[in-house]
Amino acid sequence: MNGAQHILEAFRRHHINTVFGYPGGCIMPLYDALVDDVGVEHVLCRHEQACALAADGYARASGRVGVCIATSGPGATNLITGVANAHRDSVPMLVITGQVPSSLIGTDAFQETDMLGMTLGIVKHSYLVERADELPGIMEEAFALAQSGRPGPVWIDIPKDIQLADINTPAIAEPTPVSESPVDIGAALTMLRAADRPLLYSGGGVSLANAETAFRAFAEASGMPAVTTLKGLGNTGPSHPADLGMLGMHGSRAANRAVEECDLLLVIGARLDDRATGRLDGFAPNARMIHIDGDAAELNKLRLADIALRGELGAILDDFTDALTRHPLAIGEWQTRCRNWHTTGGFHAADNEDPYAPINGPAFIRQLSRITPDDTVIACDVGQHQMWVAQHYRFASPRHHLTSGGLGTMGFGLPAAIGAQFTDRDSTVINVTGDGSFMMNAQELATIRRYNLPVKMIILDNQCLGMVRQQQELFYENRESQINLDDNPDFLTMAKAFDIHALHINRTDQIRRGIETLLAYQGPMLLHVAIAREENVWPIVRPGASNTDIIDEPHRNRTPNKEHVA
């Protein structure tokens, strides 16, 4: 086999049956090999960034490795934002790029770019294949690296001549399983039992470790009030009575107050991100901390833990569950206090009783959450709509919530929804986006139409960059700068150009019918939802401030953009 055929053989060995890519000169041998390979479905996205983001969405929804492919030079550089997005959120991904022939490397050849140097900061590992006989081993090592430990993207840059070179088929050794040593939870258990006000704080590491079942059993056995990060939403399921919701910059008052009042913080699979903690010296000021994570680099990175445990999360949680099942925690008074806080300080969005009123973003998302099936996958973009989904949608599993957490990539949602839809063509996948984010990768409507994917799209359109406008209003004396998008295209006409059905709604009494129509439609469909420009995300914490310094919605009358909602 030649090098390109070895790449496809590695895909087969690792059960990769879907890849996302865009061809070009220096990756041509791999595309030639794809002609004869019926075991791999290649999805042609319309921009390389979308290839990477679709592979990201595929991996998040399925738990498998996402694969994206591009040529050298601009093809490879266009992947970078999507790969950085996967790296920041620890998504397993394999990136394959073509490179100019080996003899031309370093000569400034046409479309030569040093991808090894450019990508070192956004991958777990980066390779430039220098000899043909190295390729099979590198492929095996790359798959192992992408999935092991803390997952992440691995980049392989392959010169064109190596893709064409004949390579003897090597014997591929089965990887040796790495056994984790048992983790002693004794000291942590003693500290937990001594606490009067323990709080469970979980993040995206729970799903990365495939520890959802173990986590839920532990949450049930401990009875601890729980808060989650953006990527941890769904860890406790859709309706756990102790779940106080998301903490942090746009977290609920109840969640942030529980963090302030707790005397023990049990952190599981979370990295104490600044958007979650606010100013660190004001975060959980009265609490000791137990930090449990699969990645040693996260322990004691931002805050020293009183006890730090590194290991396989599922096994550690099982040990805690066994101990607490035999001897439950006595925290009834604390549970009651947190439930009361949740009643008065949780996320609430009352339905507007005026049927002709403009649509309110949070109320729309709550309706969406009530109507959609539990197994619906929501792929969000970045902005106000992203926070409204985090606050008001009830997720049954963290794998149903695809969102750009660490990098905050506008344009993530539509390609991610495409990737998720390829994991199950019959599943319900909805891209919730804003007008600004949608325009970032709107060319992927062509991908949806080409493969007739039943992706549903909801654009919450306020004709501006809403999150930027909100911060300018609150923290920059309302001096608006470059946020106006009132010259957006007609999104219904845009969808029609791609032969995609679309519907526009702008009044409260149209919400249910709009959502039900969207869900019932058999193919791809776009629902355009006009919302008031002045709507903000509440509550909010000023950037750099403590989470206790919460700004709630002021009681004032807001005049909607009448032309927009008419």
Buried (B, 14 or more C-beta within 10 A) or exposed (E): BBBBBBBBBBBEEBEBEBBBBBBBBBBBBBBBBBEEBEEBBBBEBBBBBBBBBBBBBBBBBBBBBBBBBBBBBEBBBBBBBBBBBBBBBBBBBBBBBBBBBBEBBEEEBEBBBEBBEBBEEBBBBBBBBEEBEBBBEBBBBBBBBBBEBBBBBBBBBBBBBBBBBEBEEEEEEEEEEEEEEEBEBEEBBEBBBEBEBBBBBBBBBBBBBEBBEBBBBBBBBBBBBBBBBBBBBBBBBBEEEBBBBBBBBBBBBBBBBBBBBBBBBBBBBBBBBBBBBBBEEBBBEEBBBBBBBBBEEBBEBBBEBBBBBBBBBBBBBBBBBEBBEEEEBEBEEBBEBBBEBBEEBBBEBEEBEEEEBBBBBBBBBBBBBEBBEEEBBBBBBBBBBBBBBBBBBBBBBBBBBBBBBBBBBBBBBBBBBBBBBBBEEEBBBBBBBBBBBBBBBBBBBBBBBBBEBBBBBBBBBBBBBBBBBBBBBBEEEEEEEEBEBEEBEEBBEBBEEBEBBBBBBBBBEBBBEBBEBBBEBEBBBBBBBBBBBBBBBBBBBBEEBBBBEBBEEEEEEEEBBEEBBE
